[in-house]
Amino acid sequence: MTSLPAIGWFMLSEADRDAAHRFLSQLASDGTRDELGLAPIHFAFADRFFPGTSVQHQQLRYVFFVAWAYQELLDISDGGNFDRDRLFEIERRYSLRLMKGVSKLQNSGINGWTKYQARERPVVRASTIYWTALRSWKIVNSIPGTEDVPTESQMQAAWPMLISRDYSDALRSSVIDLFEDMPRAPDGWRRKTGPLDLKLSSIEAEYIRRKWRQAGSGGTPPLLSRLADAGVSTKSLWSRNVLDVASIEERKLLALARSAASIACIARAAYAALVEAKRNKDLETNTRRHSHALPELTARHREAALKIDLDALRAETRMDSHLERFLQEVLEWVRNRGSLDSISRALETRERELKQDRAYLLNAKRRADWQKDVATPLDYRWPVVRQMIIRVGTGI
């Protein structure tokens, strides 16, 4: 009898996971639909400049919530296998406390609040979303059986080995610290009620800054860390303030990333205008939002796009030959100031390679519900990262 609820929940969770995967598979790392497969460029530069970050990281204090939840779970473990249900309940407990402390849940940054409000479990939980940060920022300690810092699944699989026992009396003898020098949880952390918020304490903010300094390769702090230490959170990633903090090598990479971002914007704009034109024909409408935006966006980004060094871009991003060929076609189109019709075949081929019969340019049924904001350049997570920098600087 006790296994029935777990089985019922498992089936629901898998359905939710499938739905989430279908949604997230359509997104690039900057939160936009990625019909043209530009995400490899975005991820390569974003991970280089801002390791461990994600567009899903809306509130830095979740790094501590996840760590405190795992350590609590280990402290109360009986030495058996990892108890996912108990982790879910810890996450639910602190999430409900967070929810009671805000006047408006929309845009509050509280992970999964819609699901918790409906007495359900989030499809993608905070512990999964923030584990990359815990690993990349070297917050998670190594554990038996892994050569590197463990993934979340490795941590869970190794769970029975994390408690040593005195087998003479079968009593627990010690519990390891899962996280490096982690600030202590606030008083009353394990209570079901009481105030709890997302504001970083000064100790927590300094801890994050210190961990960011260790997140680079070769002992050099990443650009993320140096921007935070310098208090640089300008609106534009391409600002002089950012360049002043960057190394000579990083300045070259930033210039390359900026050119790639401009090519992406032009390609996205042309794609949107073409889908819009086809949709107008399907539905006998005359929407012109994207066709009107295309000339202005192309003019604005043309110079930066044409500066691109595709060999250098390939070396930095390890993009495949299909993406490189597509970018070459877009560049040639920009260089020749071609018409929308002259780039349509390249756009259709690219989307078909990635989406097959789900491609909007080839599927009139899918186009009927299509809607999209005006194209933007790749942002390499900077809007999220700059908010992180502001939070570790001010403790909000």
C-alpha positions in Angstrom: 0.0 0.0 0.0 2.8 2.4 0.8 4.3 2.1 -2.6 1.2 3.2 -4.5 1.5 6.9 -4.0 5.2 6.8 -5.0 4.3 5.0 -8.2 1.5 7.4 -9.0 3.7 10.4 -8.4 6.5 8.8 -10.6 4.2 8.5 -13.6 3.0 12.2 -13.2 6.6 13.4 -12.7 7.8 11.7 -15.9 5.0 13.3 -17.8 5.9 16.7 -16.4 9.5 16.1 -17.2 8.7 15.3 -20.8 6.7 18.5 -21.0 9.5 20.5 -19.6 12.0 18.9 -21.9 9.9 19.7 -24.9 9.7 23.3 -23.8 13.3 23.8 -22.8 14.5 22.1 -26.0 13.1 25.0 -27.9 15.0 27.5 -25.9 18.5 28.9 -26.3 20.5 29.8 -23.3 19.3 33.4 -23.5 15.7 32.3 -23.0 14.6 32.7 -26.7 13.4 30.0 -29.1 16.4 28.5 -30.9 15.0 27.4 -34.2 18.3 28.2 -35.9 20.5 26.2 -33.5 22.6 29.1 -32.3 22.9 27.9 -28.7 26.3 26.4 -29.1 27.8 29.8 -29.7 25.9 31.3 -26.8 26.9 28.5 -24.3 30.6 28.6 -25.3 31.0 32.3 -24.6 28.7 32.4 -21.6 30.4 29.5 -19.9 33.8 31.0 -20.7 33.0 34.4 -19.2 30.5 33.4 -16.6 31.1 29.8 -15.5 28.4 28.1 -13.5 25.7 30.6 -14.4 22.3 29.9 -16.1 19.4 32.0 -17.2 17.4 30.0 -14.7 19.4 31.4 -11.8 17.1 34.1 -10.7 18.1 34.2 -7.0 21.6 33.5 -5.7 20.5 32.5 -2.2 19.1 29.3 -3.7 22.7 28.1 -3.8 22.7 28.0 -0.1 19.1 26.6 0.2 20.2 23.6 -2.0 23.3 23.1 0.0 21.5 23.3 3.4 18.8 21.0 2.2 21.3 18.3 1.1 23.4 18.6 4.3 20.2 18.4 6.4 19.2 15.3 4.5 22.5 13.7 5.1 22.4 14.6 8.8 19.1 12.8 9.3 19.9 9.9 6.9 19.8 6.3 8.2 22.6 5.4 5.9 20.4 3.9 3.2 19.8 5.1 -0.4 19.1 8.7 -1.2 15.6 9.7 -0.2 14.2 11.9 -3.0 10.8 12.3 -1.4 12.4 13.7 1.7 14.5 16.2 -0.4 11.2 17.2 -2.1 9.6 17.9 1.2 12.6 20.0 2.4 12.3 22.0 -0.8 8.6 22.4 -0.3 9.1 23.5 3.3 11.4 26.3 2.5 9.6 27.3 -0.6 6.3 27.8 1.2 8.1 29.9 3.8 9.5 32.0 1.0 6.1 32.4 -0.6 4.5 33.7 2.6 7.1 36.4 2.8 6.3 38.1 -0.5 3.3 40.2 -1.5 3.4 39.2 -5.1 4.5 35.8 -6.3 4.8 36.7 -10.0 8.4 37.7 -10.8 9.4 37.0 -7.1 12.2 34.6 -8.2 10.7 31.8 -6.1 11.3 28.6 -7.9 8.3 26.5 -8.7 5.8 28.7 -6.8 3.0 27.9 -9.3 3.3 24.2 -8.6 3.6 24.6 -4.9 0.5 26.9 -4.9 -1.3 24.0 -6.7 0.0 21.5 -4.1 2.2 19.9 -6.8 5.9 19.3 -7.2 7.9 21.5 -9.6 9.0 19.8 -12.8 12.5 21.2 -12.5 13.5 21.7 -8.9 15.8 24.3 -7.4 18.3 21.6 -6.4 18.7 20.6 -10.1 18.8 24.1 -11.4 21.5 25.3 -9.0 23.7 22.2 -8.9 25.8 23.5 -11.8 26.7 26.5 -9.8 27.6 24.4 -6.8 30.0 22.4 -9.0 31.5 25.1 -11.1 32.1 27.4 -8.1 33.8 24.5 -6.3 31.3 24.6 -3.4 30.6 20.8 -3.5 33.3 18.7 -2.0 34.5 15.5 -3.7 33.0 12.3 -2.6 34.1 8.6 -2.7 33.9 7.1 -6.1 34.2 10.2 -8.2 37.4 11.8 -9.6 35.8 15.2 -10.1 33.3 17.2 -8.2 30.1 15.1 -8.3 27.0 15.8 -10.4 23.7 15.7 -8.6 23.0 12.2 -9.9 26.5 11.0 -8.7 25.9 12.5 -5.3 22.6 10.7 -5.0 24.1 7.4 -6.2 27.0 7.6 -3.7 24.7 8.5 -0.8 25.1 5.2 1.2 28.9 5.8 1.2 28.7 9.2 2.8 28.0 8.0 6.3 30.7 5.9 8.0 29.5 3.6 10.8 30.9 1.8 13.8 29.7 -1.7 12.7 30.2 -3.1 16.2 27.1 -1.4 17.4 25.7 -0.2 14.0 25.7 3.4 15.2 26.6 6.3 12.9 30.2 7.5 13.6 30.5 10.5 11.3 28.8 12.5 8.6 31.0 14.2 6.0 30.6 17.9 5.1 29.2 17.9 1.6 30.0 21.6 0.9 33.2 23.5 1.2 33.2 25.9 4.1 29.5 26.6 3.8 28.0 29.4 5.9 25.7 28.0 8.5 22.0 27.8 7.9 19.9 30.5 9.6 18.4 29.8 13.0 15.1 27.9 12.6 16.1 26.6 9.1 14.3 23.3 9.8 11.0 24.9 10.9 7.9 24.6 8.8 6.9 28.2 9.5 8.5 31.5 10.1 10.1 34.2 8.0 12.6 33.3 5.3 13.7 35.4 2.4 16.0 35.5 -0.6 18.2 38.4 0.6 21.9 37.4 0.9 23.6 38.1 4.2 26.9 39.8 4.1 28.6 36.6 5.0 26.8 34.7 2.2 27.6 37.5 -0.4 31.3 37.4 0.5 31.3 33.6 0.3 29.9 33.8 -3.3 32.5 36.3 -4.3 35.2 34.1 -2.9 34.0 31.1 -4.7 33.7 33.0 -7.9 37.5 33.8 -7.7 38.1 30.0 -7.6 35.9 29.2 -10.6 38.4 30.0 -13.3 40.9 27.7 -14.9 44.7 27.7 -14.3 44.3 29.6 -11.1 43.0 32.8 -12.8 39.7 34.2 -11.6 37.1 34.3 -14.4 35.8 37.5 -15.8 32.7 37.0 -13.7 34.7 37.3 -10.5 36.8 40.3 -11.6 33.6 42.2 -12.7 32.0 41.5 -9.3 35.1 42.6 -7.4 35.2 45.8 -9.4 31.5 46.3 -9.0 30.9 46.5 -12.8 27.3 45.8 -13.6 26.7 48.0 -16.6 23.7 47.5 -18.8 25.9 46.6 -21.8 28.3 43.7 -21.8 30.3 45.7 -24.5 30.8 48.7 -22.3 34.2 50.3 -21.6 33.9 49.4 -17.9 33.8 45.7 -18.8 36.7 46.0 -21.3 38.8 47.7 -18.7 38.4 44.7 -16.3 38.9 42.1 -19.1 42.4 40.7 -20.0 43.8 41.2 -23.4 42.7 37.7 -24.4 39.2 38.3 -23.1 38.9 41.5 -25.0 39.6 39.6 -28.2 37.0 37.0 -27.2 34.5 39.7 -26.3 34.9 41.3 -29.8 34.4 37.9 -31.4 31.4 37.2 -29.2 29.9 40.6 -30.1 30.3 39.9 -33.8 28.6 36.5 -33.3 25.8 38.1 -31.4 25.2 40.5 -34.3 25.1 37.7 -36.9 22.6 35.8 -34.7 20.4 38.9 -34.4 20.3 39.4 -38.2 19.6 35.7 -38.8 16.9 35.7 -36.2 15.3 38.8 -37.7 15.3 37.4 -41.2 13.9 34.1 -39.9 11.1 35.9 -38.1 10.3 38.1 -41.1 10.1 35.0 -43.3 7.8 33.1 -40.9 5.6 36.2 -40.6 5.3 36.4 -44.4 4.4 32.8 -44.7 1.9 33.1 -41.8 0.3 36.1 -43.4 -0.2 34.1 -46.6 -1.7 31.2 -44.6 -4.1 33.2 -42.7 -4.7 36.1 -45.2 -3.4 38.6 -42.7 -1.0 41.5 -43.1 1.2 41.6 -39.9 4.4 43.5 -40.6 6.1 43.8 -37.2 9.1 41.6 -38.2 9.4 42.7 -41.8 9.5 46.3 -40.6 12.2 45.5 -38.0 14.5 43.5 -40.3 16.0 46.5 -42.3 16.8 48.5 -39.1 18.3 45.5 -37.3 20.4 44.5 -40.3 21.7 48.0 -40.6 22.5 48.3 -36.9 24.4 45.0 -36.8 25.9 44.8 -40.3 29.3 46.3 -39.5 29.9 44.1 -36.4 28.7 41.0 -38.2 31.0 41.4 -41.1 34.0 41.7 -38.8 33.6 38.1 -37.7 36.5 35.6 -38.0 34.7 32.3 -38.6 37.8 30.3 -38.1 38.3 31.9 -34.7 34.6 31.4 -33.9 34.8 27.7 -34.8 37.9 27.3 -32.6 36.3 28.9 -29.6 32.8 27.3 -29.9 33.5 24.0 -31.6 30.4 24.6 -33.7 29.7 21.8 -36.3 30.0 22.2 -40.0 26.3 22.7 -40.5 26.2 25.7 -38.3 29.4 27.1 -39.8 27.9 26.7 -43.3 24.7 28.5 -42.2 26.6 31.4 -40.8 28.6 31.7 -44.0 25.4 31.9 -46.0 24.0 34.6 -43.6 27.2 36.6 -43.9 27.2 36.4 -47.7 23.6 37.6 -47.7 24.4 40.5 -45.4 27.5 41.4 -47.5 25.4 41.4 -50.7 22.5 43.3 -49.1 20.2 40.5 -50.4 16.4 40.3 -50.4 14.5 38.2 -47.9 13.7 35.7 -50.6 17.4 35.2 -51.3 18.0 33.9 -47.8 14.8 31.9 -47.5 16.3 28.6 -48.7 19.2 28.8 -46.2 16.8 29.5 -43.3 14.5 26.7 -44.3 17.3 24.2 -44.7 18.7 25.1 -41.3 15.4 24.8 -39.5 14.6 21.6 -41.2 17.9 20.1 -40.1 17.1 20.9 -36.5 13.3 20.5 -36.3 12.4 18.3 -39.2 8.6 18.4 -39.7 8.1 20.6 -36.7 9.9 23.5 -38.5 7.7 26.6 -38.6 8.9 27.5 -42.0 7.7 24.2 -43.4 4.6 23.5 -41.2 1.6 25.7 -41.8 -0.3 24.2 -38.9 2.4 25.1 -36.4 2.7 28.6 -38.0 -0.9 29.4 -37.1 0.0 29.8 -33.4 3.4 31.3 -34.0 4.3 34.6 -32.2 7.6 36.1 -31.4 9.2 39.2 -30.1 11.5 41.2 -32.3 14.9 39.6 -32.7 17.7 40.5 -30.3 21.5 39.6 -30.3 22.8 36.8 -28.2 23.3 38.1 -24.7 25.5 35.4 -23.2 23.4 35.6 -19.9 24.7 39.1 -19.2 21.2 40.4 -18.0 21.1 37.6 -15.4 24.8 37.8 -14.5 24.7 41.6 -14.0 21.9 41.1 -11.4 24.0 38.5 -9.7 26.9 41.0 -9.5 24.5 43.6 -8.1 23.2 41.2 -5.4 26.6 40.1 -4.2 27.6 43.7 -4.1 24.6 45.0 -2.2 23.3 41.8 -0.5 19.9 41.9 -2.1 
